[in-house]
Amino acid sequence: MLTALLAHRVDHLDARDLVPAAVEQTTARLLAAGAKDRVSVGRWDMRGTWPEAGHDRAVLSGVPDYLQADEERRCSTQTTRH
């Protein structure tokens, strides 16, 4: 839901999730909202390789709820770098 709301406020949005079903639901929601052309949706595990820098904002909605303390620190560091 947050992705669809943000999609109408940006030029382009990269939306990522670890769970394939969430990617499918987000894609369907964006198509229904007429916002899919501004959003690339895909699967990504933030514990792996991070994308190259170049984004002007990062929104990690609900992510800290699923991380251990060391993963949360790494996530915070990576987010500020990107």
Summary of the structure (lengths in Angstrom):
residues: 82
radius of gyration: 13.1
end to end distance: 23.5
largest distance: 38.7
contacts: 175
relative contact order: 0.18
helix: 49%
strand: 12%
